[in-house]
Amino acid sequence: DWSARRFDAVVAIFVQFASPALRERMFRGMVAALAPGGLLILQGYGPKQLDYATGGPGRLENLYTAELLRE
């Protein structure tokens, strides 16, 4: 339940394990849930993580880029 414009902060961790389509819906919901001036904190891996092979989803389409997050 993404109660619109209700929360001062939303924190998302390990969302990159969701499919890109589900993640897009979740991101929209998170933004909608924020009160005016609210803060969204998102933790996740970027594409460079594939080179390290030390964790994360291991799939490029599940990793974050600055462009993806701006969209």
Long-range contacts (C-beta under 8 A, 24 or more apart in sequence): 2-29, 2-30, 2-32, 2-33, 3-33, 4-32, 4-33, 5-32, 5-33, 5-34, 5-35, 5-36, 6-33, 6-35, 7-33, 7-34, 7-35, 7-38, 8-34, 8-35, 8-37, 8-38, 8-39, 9-34, 9-38, 9-39, 9-40, 9-41, 10-34, 10-38, 10-39, 10-40, 10-41, 11-41, 11-42, 11-43, 12-40, 12-41, 12-42, 12-43, 12-44, 13-43, 13-44, 14-43, 14-44, 15-42, 15-44, 16-44, 16-45, 16-56, 16-57, 16-62, 16-63, 16-64, 17-57, 17-62, 18-62, 19-62, 20-61, 20-62, 23-62, 42-69
